[in-house]
Amino acid sequence: MRVSYSDGYYVPLPDDHPFPMGKFPALHRLLLQEGLIDAQDVMPPRQADWADLRRAHTSAYLDRLARGTLSDHAERRMGLPWYAERRMGLPWSKRLVYRSRLAVQGTINAAFMALTDGIAANLAGGTHHAFPDHGEGFCVLNDVAVAVRVLQSACWARRILIVDLDVHQGNANAAFFADDDSVFTFSMHGAKNYPFEKPPSSLDVPLDDETGDQTYLNTLKAYLPDTLDAVHPDLVFYLGGIDVASDDRFGRTDLTREGLHARDRYVLEQIRVRNLPVVLLLSGGYAETPTATADLHAIMHREAAGVFGTATRSVAS
């Protein structure tokens, strides 16, 4: 399986910052070590063009982002907006802008690769809280919104399905595509979790706290197959956030590792049996350490190897 990745996905943050930036290089190393990808499968992206970013974001926001003239409020909002402390924000830097543009292009590239290969991944992405005129929730630029518009403009895909299983509702995607019948947004998320104002997705499936494996999987099975059949998309973006895990700092949905494996396996099997191309994106995950977070993100790739036969070699080889 080809993946988008660059060492530029990592940008230093303060030591006490809650975002696990180290998960990106850690995931890359782990997938190589386990033989789930080979070095030749890694496609480093360039920075996304500003013209492409304007397909989803306002020129005013992009200008402030490029020049470093975001307000203190805007920087705090790009982090955890329910905290007043500046350390919970996402501090602007040239490297942050560079990193964000790389990640957007990574998703664009992964989308084109998925349409060619059947499956591809970006070892970042799923930044579903970035609105046209601002970023929030650790999301600076909306990679999926930009990628969708690039694909549609190039006539590579028309009908798109976003399957968002991050514990936090994809509020920006819901708002961005609210009046667009060509894009179906499916979000299954914590009902009482951030964002506290949730624009309606095409289909929202709210979950109680402490849902657990069985109820979660039963709920997913009740909605996903019918959605795939009704939408019949040209391409699926799968935002497989692992902040639904029981030890996640911001989750509260209480899935076990076995539950995460079962979730990703079921989603990928349902997509595979319908012969639909799929892009794998990380979205959120906030385990105790970046390494532990990366290990949970890798579950999606482990299951993809079983469902799509994407492993390059056995772990023992």
C-alpha positions in Angstrom: 0.0 0.0 0.0 1.4 3.4 -1.0 1.3 6.1 1.7 2.0 9.8 1.9 4.5 10.7 4.5 7.2 13.4 5.1 9.5 14.0 8.1 8.1 17.5 7.8 4.8 16.2 9.3 6.6 16.7 12.7 7.0 20.2 14.1 8.3 20.8 17.7 5.8 21.9 20.3 6.3 22.9 23.9 7.1 20.0 26.2 3.8 20.2 28.1 1.6 20.6 24.9 -1.2 18.1 24.8 -1.0 17.3 21.0 1.2 14.2 20.4 3.1 15.5 17.4 5.6 12.7 17.7 3.0 10.2 16.7 3.6 10.9 13.0 7.3 9.8 12.8 6.6 7.0 15.3 3.8 5.6 13.1 6.1 5.8 10.0 8.8 3.8 11.8 6.4 1.3 13.2 4.8 0.5 9.8 8.2 0.0 8.3 9.3 -2.2 11.2 6.2 -4.4 10.9 6.5 -4.7 7.2 3.2 -3.1 6.6 4.8 -0.7 4.2 8.1 -0.7 2.4 10.4 2.3 1.9 9.4 2.4 -1.8 5.8 2.7 -0.8 6.4 6.0 0.9 5.5 9.0 -1.3 6.7 12.3 0.2 4.3 15.1 -0.6 5.3 18.7 -1.6 3.4 21.6 0.0 -0.2 22.1 -1.2 -0.6 25.0 -3.6 -2.2 28.1 -2.1 -4.6 28.0 -5.1 -5.8 24.5 -4.1 -6.1 25.6 -0.4 -8.4 28.4 -1.6 -10.8 25.8 -2.8 -11.7 25.2 0.9 -10.4 28.2 2.8 -10.9 31.9 2.6 -8.1 34.1 1.2 -8.2 36.2 4.4 -7.5 33.2 6.6 -4.8 31.9 4.4 -3.1 35.3 4.2 -3.1 35.6 8.0 -1.7 32.0 8.3 1.0 32.7 5.7 2.1 36.0 7.3 1.9 34.9 10.9 -0.7 37.5 11.8 -3.2 35.3 13.5 -4.6 36.7 16.7 -3.9 35.1 20.1 -7.6 34.0 20.1 -7.1 32.3 16.7 -4.0 30.5 17.9 -5.8 29.3 21.1 -8.8 28.2 18.9 -6.5 26.1 16.8 -5.8 24.0 19.8 -8.3 23.1 22.5 -10.8 26.0 22.3 -12.6 25.1 25.5 -9.4 26.0 27.5 -8.4 29.6 28.1 -4.7 28.7 28.6 -2.4 29.7 25.8 -0.4 26.5 26.2 -3.5 24.6 25.0 -3.5 26.4 21.7 -1.5 25.7 18.6 1.3 28.3 18.3 1.9 29.7 14.9 5.3 29.1 13.2 6.6 28.8 9.7 7.2 25.1 10.3 3.5 24.7 11.4 2.3 26.2 8.1 4.8 24.1 6.2 3.7 21.0 8.0 0.0 21.7 7.5 0.4 22.3 3.7 2.4 19.1 3.4 -0.3 17.1 5.2 -3.0 18.5 2.9 -1.0 17.5 -0.2 -0.4 14.1 1.4 -4.2 13.5 1.5 -4.6 14.8 -2.1 -1.9 12.4 -3.3 -3.3 9.5 -1.3 -6.7 10.1 -2.9 -5.2 9.9 -6.4 -3.3 6.8 -5.4 -6.4 5.2 -3.9 -8.3 5.7 -7.1 -5.5 4.0 -9.0 -4.6 1.2 -6.4 -7.8 0.7 -4.5 -6.4 1.8 -1.2 -3.8 4.3 0.0 -3.1 6.3 3.1 -1.8 9.5 4.5 0.1 9.1 7.7 -1.5 12.3 8.9 -4.7 14.0 7.8 -8.3 13.9 8.8 -8.2 17.5 10.1 -12.0 17.8 10.2 -12.2 20.8 12.5 -10.6 23.3 10.2 -13.3 25.7 8.8 -13.0 27.9 5.8 -12.0 30.9 7.9 -10.3 29.5 10.9 -8.7 26.4 12.4 -9.7 24.7 15.7 -9.2 21.4 17.5 -5.6 20.9 16.4 -6.7 21.3 12.8 -5.1 24.2 10.8 -6.2 23.3 7.2 -9.0 20.9 6.1 -7.2 18.3 4.1 -10.3 16.3 3.1 -12.2 19.4 1.9 -9.3 20.5 -0.2 -8.7 17.0 -1.6 -12.4 16.6 -2.5 -12.4 19.8 -4.5 -9.2 19.0 -6.2 -10.5 15.6 -7.3 -13.8 17.0 -8.5 -12.1 19.8 -10.4 -9.9 17.2 -12.1 -12.9 15.0 -12.9 -11.3 12.0 -11.1 -14.2 11.6 -8.7 -17.6 13.2 -8.3 -19.5 11.4 -5.5 -17.6 11.2 -2.2 -18.3 9.5 1.1 -16.6 10.6 4.3 -16.7 8.0 7.0 -15.7 9.8 10.2 -15.3 7.6 13.3 -13.2 10.0 15.3 -14.8 10.5 18.8 -15.2 14.2 17.9 -17.8 15.1 15.3 -16.4 16.3 12.0 -18.0 19.7 12.5 -16.1 21.6 9.8 -16.7 18.9 7.1 -20.4 18.9 8.1 -20.6 22.6 7.7 -18.5 22.8 4.5 -20.5 20.2 2.6 -23.9 21.0 4.1 -25.4 22.1 0.8 -23.4 19.8 -1.5 -25.2 16.6 -2.5 -22.1 15.3 -4.1 -20.4 14.7 -0.7 -22.0 12.6 2.0 -20.7 13.1 5.6 -21.2 10.2 8.0 -20.0 10.9 11.5 -20.3 8.5 14.5 -19.1 10.3 17.6 -19.4 11.1 21.3 -22.7 12.9 21.8 -21.4 14.9 24.8 -17.9 15.4 23.5 -16.3 18.3 21.6 -17.5 20.1 19.5 -20.3 21.3 21.7 -22.1 22.9 18.7 -22.4 20.3 16.0 -23.5 21.3 12.6 -25.6 18.5 11.1 -23.7 16.0 9.0 -25.5 14.1 6.2 -25.8 11.4 8.9 -24.9 11.9 12.5 -24.8 8.9 14.9 -24.2 10.2 18.5 -22.9 7.8 21.1 -23.1 7.9 24.9 -20.0 8.0 27.0 -18.6 4.6 28.0 -20.3 3.0 25.0 -17.9 0.0 24.9 -17.1 -2.5 22.2 -20.3 -4.4 21.6 -22.7 -1.4 21.5 -20.3 0.5 19.4 -19.9 -2.2 16.8 -23.6 -3.0 16.8 -24.4 0.7 16.1 -21.8 0.8 13.3 -23.2 -2.3 11.7 -26.7 -0.7 11.8 -25.7 2.3 9.8 -22.6 1.8 7.7 -23.7 -0.9 5.2 -26.9 1.1 4.3 -24.9 4.3 3.9 -22.3 2.7 1.6 -25.1 1.2 -0.6 -27.2 4.4 -0.7 -24.3 6.7 -1.5 -22.4 4.4 -3.8 -19.4 6.7 -3.8 -16.5 7.0 -6.3 -14.2 7.3 -3.3 -14.3 6.8 0.5 -12.3 8.9 2.9 -12.0 6.9 6.2 -11.1 9.0 9.2 -10.2 6.3 11.7 -9.6 8.4 14.8 -8.4 6.2 17.7 -9.6 8.7 20.4 -12.5 6.3 20.9 -10.0 4.0 22.8 -10.5 3.4 26.5 -7.2 5.1 27.6 -7.6 8.2 25.4 -7.2 11.5 27.3 -10.1 13.1 25.4 -12.3 10.2 24.3 -14.6 8.6 26.9 -16.1 6.0 24.5 -14.1 3.1 26.0 -13.2 0.8 23.1 -10.6 -1.8 23.9 -7.7 -2.6 21.5 -9.8 -5.6 20.3 -12.7 -3.2 19.7 -10.5 -1.0 17.6 -9.3 -4.0 15.6 -12.9 -5.1 15.1 -14.0 -1.6 14.1 -11.4 -1.1 11.4 -11.7 -4.6 10.1 -15.4 -4.2 9.7 -15.2 -0.8 8.0 -12.5 -2.0 5.6 -14.3 -5.3 4.8 -17.5 -3.4 4.0 -15.6 -1.1 1.7 -13.7 -3.9 0.1 -16.7 -6.1 -0.6 -18.2 -3.3 -2.5 -15.0 -2.7 -4.5 -14.8 0.9 -3.5 -11.4 2.8 -3.3 -10.6 4.1 0.1 -8.2 6.7 1.6 -7.0 6.0 5.2 -6.5 9.1 7.4 -5.5 9.3 11.1 -7.7 12.0 12.6 -7.4 12.2 16.4 -5.7 10.1 19.1 -4.3 11.1 22.4 -2.9 8.1 24.3 -0.4 8.5 27.1 2.6 8.9 24.8 3.1 9.6 21.1 4.5 6.1 20.7 1.4 4.5 22.3 -0.8 6.7 20.1 1.1 5.6 17.0 0.7 2.0 17.9 -3.1 2.5 18.1 -3.1 4.3 14.8 -1.3 1.3 13.3 -4.2 -0.9 14.0 -5.9 0.5 10.9 -3.0 -0.5 8.7 -2.7 -3.9 10.3 -6.3 -4.6 9.4 -5.9 -3.1 5.9 -3.1 -5.7 5.4 -5.5 -8.5 6.2 -8.5 -7.2 4.3 -6.6 -5.7 1.2 -3.5 -7.9 1.3 -1.3 -4.8 1.6 1.6 -6.1 3.7 4.9 -6.1 1.9 6.4 -9.0 3.8 5.9 -11.0 7.0 7.0 -9.5 10.3 9.3 -12.4 10.8 11.1 -12.0 7.5 
